[in-house]
Amino acid sequence: MRRAPETRRDKLARPLMPQSIQKVCVVGAGFMGSQIALHCALHGRAVWLHDLSAEALARAEEQQRQLLIDQVVAGVADEAETAATLGRLRRTTSLAEAAAEADIVIEVVKEDLELKRTVFAELERICPPHTILTTNSSSLRVSRIESATTRPDKVLNTHFVQPVWKHPFVELMGGSQTSTETMDSVKGFMESMGLLAVLVRKENTGFVFNCIWRAVKRESLRLLDQGVASVEDIDRTWMIQMESDMGPFAMMDRIGLDVVRDIEQVYYEESGDPRDAPPRVLEEKISSGDLGVKTGHGFYSYPQPAWLKPGFLKGSGER
Ligand SMILES: NC(=O)c1ccc[n+]([C@@H]2O[C@H](COP(=O)([O-])OP(=O)(O)OC[C@H]3O[C@@H](n4cnc5c(N)ncnc54)[C@H](O)[C@@H]3O)[C@@H](O)[C@H]2O)c1
């Protein structure tokens, strides 16, 4: 059977080659969105960062400037790159402005299925046919979001790890209809930005890393909840055994305890098993307004104690 001739719309809808992914839109300027947008801009992409909140955009700009300074101090970027990066990074409260010409949109809003579906439905309306739509969700499979669009072959999960510039790693997981071309294109795009792209071969809530991290996190919370050991001793045990700069509680503080709870809630809703419900100690912290680093209090108060600072266990930290 002969194929029908390719229409203009078919041409526009063709998957992009990695080098063609030049215009990036990041939706959600919170903790992760600001880092992802910065990373793309640092690697030469023209980036629009969108958030409904002007305050969130202002905070993101501050965080991005600080992250750039950190990178200059660490010797991974220089002053010239810093200026050029900021020039490529624009911010707006209008989704239409941010997404209208995007080759790829990376959605990084709160971990809430209905919210993400609403954002994808709006993107479907705004974006050109070729635009690839991805979500940075930590626990929601894109197959639960894809039906909000008419382009399920061009949607996938792209799960970044924070801090993005120190952990150059991203997990890619397709939905029920993601095409091989889309996956290859996004893999190439990520690799062109210095990221190790891990392909999750079948849909799995929590990808690879979060499944491992979830076990560590839940066991640490259980040990605390049952009075087996203190926050500090659990963290120090982990740090020494794993030769790590950070323990599970400090890591949860950095992620945000509300974000950790929302992710646990997704696992719970999926399994219905009461053992998967967000742990009590997390709910208590959240209801007291202690969300971790971002509010100044979580399992620790911030600034952090000296022994939690990078390098301390190796003897180079401040005592
Ligand atoms: N925090 C982490 O370490 C981490 C790591 C990997 C993945 N994630 C995932 O990334 C996503 C965001 O997490 P975060 O920690 O950056 O959250 P965050 O709360 O810091 O940021 C979310 C941002 O989304 C904005 N927002 C809400 N609704 C919006 C809408 N309709 N349109 C535009 N912006 C909107 C909010 O104003 C906020 O600035 C979640 O899906 C989370 O699971 C988080």
The ligand as an SDF file (V2000), in Angstrom:
LIG
                    3D

 44 48  0  0  0  0  0  0  0  0999 V2000
   12.6490   18.5150   44.6830 N   0  0  0  0  0  0  0  0  0  0  0  0
   13.3690   17.5450   44.1190 C   0  0  0  0  0  0  0  0  0  0  0  0
   14.4660   17.1800   44.5730 O   0  0  0  0  0  0  0  0  0  0  0  0
   12.8580   16.8720   42.8580 C   0  0  0  0  0  0  0  0  0  0  0  0
   13.7280   16.0100   42.1480 C   0  0  0  0  0  0  0  0  0  0  0  0
   13.2890   15.4160   40.9580 C   0  0  0  0  0  0  0  0  0  0  0  0
   11.9920   15.6660   40.5080 C   0  0  0  0  0  0  0  0  0  0  0  0
   11.1530   16.5170   41.2140 N   0  0  0  0  0  0  0  0  0  0  0  0
    9.8090   16.7680   40.6730 C   0  0  0  0  0  0  0  0  0  0  0  0
    9.8230   18.0620   40.0720 O   0  0  0  0  0  0  0  0  0  0  0  0
    8.5200   18.6670   40.2130 C   0  0  0  0  0  0  0  0  0  0  0  0
    8.6460   20.0170   40.9080 C   0  0  0  0  0  0  0  0  0  0  0  0
    9.3120   19.8460   42.1420 O   0  0  0  0  0  0  0  0  0  0  0  0
    9.9800   21.1150   42.8740 P   0  0  0  0  0  0  0  0  0  0  0  0
   10.7110   20.5570   44.0440 O   0  0  0  0  0  0  0  0  0  0  0  0
   10.6980   21.9640   41.8930 O   0  0  0  0  0  0  0  0  0  0  0  0
    8.6420   21.8640   43.3720 O   0  0  0  0  0  0  0  0  0  0  0  0
    8.4690   23.4060   43.8320 P   0  0  0  0  0  0  0  0  0  0  0  0
    7.2830   23.3970   44.7370 O   0  0  0  0  0  0  0  0  0  0  0  0
    9.7640   23.9570   44.3250 O   0  0  0  0  0  0  0  0  0  0  0  0
    8.1100   24.1790   42.4570 O   0  0  0  0  0  0  0  0  0  0  0  0
    6.8920   24.0520   41.7680 C   0  0  0  0  0  0  0  0  0  0  0  0
    6.6390   25.3640   41.0340 C   0  0  0  0  0  0  0  0  0  0  0  0
    5.5330   25.1790   40.1400 O   0  0  0  0  0  0  0  0  0  0  0  0
    4.7930   26.3870   40.1120 C   0  0  0  0  0  0  0  0  0  0  0  0
    3.4540   26.1090   39.5910 N   0  0  0  0  0  0  0  0  0  0  0  0
    2.4140   25.5210   40.2230 C   0  0  0  0  0  0  0  0  0  0  0  0
    1.3630   25.4050   39.3740 N   0  0  0  0  0  0  0  0  0  0  0  0
    1.7640   25.9320   38.1830 C   0  0  0  0  0  0  0  0  0  0  0  0
    1.1560   26.0890   36.9180 C   0  0  0  0  0  0  0  0  0  0  0  0
   -0.1070   25.6850   36.6830 N   0  0  0  0  0  0  0  0  0  0  0  0
    1.8460   26.6840   35.9290 N   0  0  0  0  0  0  0  0  0  0  0  0
    3.1190   27.1080   36.1350 C   0  0  0  0  0  0  0  0  0  0  0  0
    3.7700   26.9730   37.3140 N   0  0  0  0  0  0  0  0  0  0  0  0
    3.0960   26.3850   38.3290 C   0  0  0  0  0  0  0  0  0  0  0  0
    4.8170   26.8890   41.5500 C   0  0  0  0  0  0  0  0  0  0  0  0
    4.5430   28.2760   41.6210 O   0  0  0  0  0  0  0  0  0  0  0  0
    6.2640   26.5350   41.9580 C   0  0  0  0  0  0  0  0  0  0  0  0
    7.1280   27.6470   41.7230 O   0  0  0  0  0  0  0  0  0  0  0  0
    7.6440   17.6620   40.9460 C   0  0  0  0  0  0  0  0  0  0  0  0
    6.9340   16.8960   40.0020 O   0  0  0  0  0  0  0  0  0  0  0  0
    8.6740   16.7970   41.6830 C   0  0  0  0  0  0  0  0  0  0  0  0
    8.1930   15.4920   41.9280 O   0  0  0  0  0  0  0  0  0  0  0  0
   11.5720   17.1340   42.3690 C   0  0  0  0  0  0  0  0  0  0  0  0
  1  2  1  0
  2  3  2  0
  2  4  1  0
  4  5  1  0
  4 44  2  0
  5  6  2  0
  6  7  1  0
  7  8  2  0
  8  9  1  0
  8 44  1  0
  9 10  1  0
  9 42  1  0
 10 11  1  0
 11 12  1  0
 11 40  1  0
 12 13  1  0
 13 14  1  0
 14 15  2  0
 14 16  1  0
 14 17  1  0
 17 18  1  0
 18 19  2  0
 18 20  1  0
 18 21  1  0
 21 22  1  0
 22 23  1  0
 23 24  1  0
 23 38  1  0
 24 25  1  0
 25 26  1  0
 25 36  1  0
 26 27  1  0
 26 35  1  0
 27 28  2  0
 28 29  1  0
 29 30  1  0
 29 35  2  0
 30 31  1  0
 30 32  2  0
 32 33  1  0
 33 34  2  0
 34 35  1  0
 36 37  1  0
 36 38  1  0
 38 39  1  0
 40 41  1  0
 40 42  1  0
 42 43  1  0
M  CHG  2   8   1  16  -1
M  END
$$$$
